[in-house]
Amino acid sequence: MRTVAEQYHDHCVKLLINLRGENQPRGADLAAVCLLRSYEILAEEVDPNRHLSGAYALVVDQPLGFQPPKLLVTGVFNYLREDITFSLMNRCSLKMSQDLDTLRSKLEFIEGHGQLNSITLLLGRAINGMFCDNVDDDMRRQLESEIGTWEAHNRGILQPYSATDFQSTSGTFPSIWMLGDCYTAIAQYHLVCQSVLASSASASIEVLEVLETNAAQLCGLAFTNGCAAVIVNSFGPMSFCGRHRRSSALRSELVRRLIACEKETGWPVRRIINDLEQHWSASV
């Protein structure tokens, strides 16, 4: 089965290489590279990050215009979310750094790109601003203001229709039910935005409590939903926010849940677990 998969993978790569002479890549090309990105994650022990770099080459300087093809816009945001996952796991800036502001300006006037795409752009900018050697305090305050404005306009969709209370001493994550998969992802990215900015500001007790609560809520959103696609999109946020979990009971629960997710999604979760355990050991 693996041999067959590799044959299809190699054939797809050859077809994409043959498209180099085309002036404007299509949305289908970008979607194909993103699928190849998923394959390399599942197939290799160490993330080679090849196809994510290839997808960036298709996205950068893309002439989106006023009404770009829907598949192309969808592909761009799919790429951006995969780039965010990699950056959260490795705590590094996105490949799309300065280009992100250009992309944002091109998409501001496209109707219907939705709250998930807008919070994705905000999270990308927060990652680029905070995952650097010299964090700009003015940039942090600007991002905090923009995220606060976004939250004020979208407060309704961030509210679950049902949720259990969270107690850090309970050893279990809260159950949080949203209206749909998209709303789960929106709420998670909003929590990660807050955590990225907070973790770069200070290490006060208040900030640590916020980070731990955000991490628990993020995991609760993922595991309550249970959808494989939502779980996979949660791995990056969980790998970053999980580092701020102080409760040993919740640390053990997260590891147990991640191992259970591996069978359903096929994702190599051991990479995430190893990184978390190394950080937890260093913080004792």
N, C-alpha and C positions, 0 to 999 in steps of 0.2 A: 504493500500500500504506500509506504514512504517513497519507494522508487517511482511509482506512478505519479505521486504528488510532485516530486522533484522534476520529472519530465515535463509536466504541465507548467511548472514554475519557470523552468528554463526556456520553454517555448514562448511563454508570455513575455519574458524579458526580451527575447529576440524580436518579437513583434513590436514592442515599445521602442527598441533601439532603431528600428526601421522608420519610425515616425519622426526622426530628428530633423528631417528636411521640411516638415510642415511648419507654416508660419504661426499658427495659433492652435495650441493643444486643446483638445475637446474635454468636456467633463468626464466622458467615459475613460479617457486616458488616465486622468487623475484618480478616478475611482478604482481603476485597475491597479495602480501603484499602491494605493492605500490597502487594497486586498493583499497584495504581495507583502506589504509591511506586516500585516497580521500573520501571514504564513511564516515569515522569518522569526517572529517572536516565538511561535509555537515550535518551530523546527530546530532552533539552535539553542545551546546551553547558555551562551553569552549573547546579549542583545547586540547584533552587529550594526544596527542603525543605518543600514545601507539604503533601504527603500524610503525611509523617512527623509533622507537627504535628497533622494531622487524626486520625491513628491514636492519638496521645497523648490526644486529647480523648475517644476511646472507651475507653481503658484506665484513665485516672485515675478513682479512686473506684469502680471496677468491683466490684459486690457478688459476689465469687467464692464466698463461703460455704464450707461443708465439702466438698461434692461438686459443683463447678462443671462445666458441660459440657466434655467433652474438647476439642472444637474451640475453645472460648473460651480455655482454658488454653494450647493450642497457639498460638493467635493472639496471645495476650499475649506469649509468649516469642519468637515470630517478630518481633513489633514491637520487643521489647527488643533483640534481636540487630541489627536494622536501626538502632536508635538508637545502639547501641554502635559499629557501623561508622561512622556519621556522626561520632560524638564522637572516635573514634580518628583519623579523617582530618583533623579540624579541631581536635583537642586542646582539647576543651571538655567541660563537664559534660553529662550526659544531660538530656533534657527531664524525664525521671522522676528527680528528685533526692530530695527528702524522701519522695516517694510510694514510692520503691523499698523503704524499710524496711517500709512498710505492706504492700506487695505480698509481700515476703518472709515477713512474719508470717502472711499469709493462706495462703501456699503451703507452709508448713512441715509441715502436717499432711495434705497431699495425697499419698497413696501413689503411687509410680510416676512422679513427675515427673522422676526420673533425674539422673544425674551431670552431663549437659550443662546442664540447667536450673539446677542448684545452682552450678556454676562460672560460669554466665552471671550469676547474681545476685551472686556474689562479684566478678566483673570489673566489673559495673556500679557496685558500691559502691567499688571501688578507683578507678575513673575519677572518680567524684564527689568522692572524698576527696583525690585527688592533682592533678586538673586544676582547681586553684583558686589564687588569689593567695597565700593564706597556708596552707601545708600544715601540718596538725596532726601533730606527731611521735607523739603518743599514738595518734592514729587510724591512722597508718602501722603502728605496732607491733601494734595490735589486729588490723588486716587481715593482717599478716604471720603472726600467730598463727593466725587463722582459716583462712588459706590453707594453712598448715602442717598444721593438723588435717585439713582436707579432703584434702590430699595423702596423709597417713598412712592414711586410710580408703580411698583410691582408687588406691593405688600400683600395684596390679596392672593396671588398665586404662590406665595411662599408659605402660606398657612396650610397645614395638613387638615384633612377633614376628621382625623382621629389620631391621637397620640397618647402614649403612656408617659408618666413622669420618669425622669432619669435621676437615679441616685448613684454616685460614683462608687459607693461601697457595695452595691448590689451584685456586681460581677456580671451583669447582663446589659446589653444595649437596649435603648428605648425602642419601642415599636412605633413607627411613624408611617401613616398611610396618606399618600398623596393621590390626586385625581388621575394621574397617569404617569407613564415612564418619563416623559419630557419634563414634567413638573418635578420629579425626583431629581433629575440631572440639574435642573435650574437651581433647586434648593441646595444641592451639594456644591455647585460651583460658587454660589453665594457664600457659603460657609468657608470654602477654601480661600476666596478673596479676603475675607476677614482674617483668617488665620495667617495667610502670607504676610499681610500688613502688620498684624499684631506681633508675629514672631520676630520681625525685624526691628521692632520698636524698643522693647525692654523685656526683662525677665522677672518682672514683679509678680507677686503672688496672685494679684488680680488678673494679670495677663495669662499666667499659667492656668488658672481656673477656666478662663474663657477658651483657651486652646484645648483643654481637656474636654470641656462640654461640647465644643464644636466637633471634635473628633468622634465623640460618642454619638452625636446626632447624625453625622455623616455616615457612620457605619450602620446606625439604626435605619436610616433611609435606604441604604443598599440592601441590607439583609431582610428588611420587611418586604421590600418590593420583590426580590428574588428573581427577577428577570435576568437571564444570562447577559444580555447586552448592557443592562444597567450595572451589573456586577463588574463586567470588564471595564466599563468607563469609570468605575469607582476605584480601580486598583491604584491609579496614580494619586488621586486625592487621599486614599487610605494610607498609601506608603509615606506621604508627606505628613498628614495630620496625625497618623498613628505614632509618630516619633514623640509627640507631645503628651502621650498617655502615661500618666503617673501610676495609676492603679494597677497592681500586679494581677489582680483578678481579671480586669478588662484586657490587659495585655495577653493573658492566656486565652481569653475568650476570642480575641481577634485572631490569634494564631490558629485556634481550632476551626474557626469559621473560614479562614482563608484556605486551609487544607481541604475542607469540605467543598469549597468552590472549585478547586482544581479539577476534580472529576467531572463536574458539569461543564466547565468552560474550556478545559484543556490548557489553560494558561499556566505557565511555569511560576507558580506563586512562591516557590522556595526562594527565589531571588528577593522578593519583597520581605519574606519572613527573616531571611539572613540579615538584610540591611536593618530591619527594625530591631532585631535582637542585639546586633552590634551597637546600635545607638543606645538602647536601653541599658546594656551592660556598662557603657562608658558614662552614663548619666547617674549611675548608682552612687 
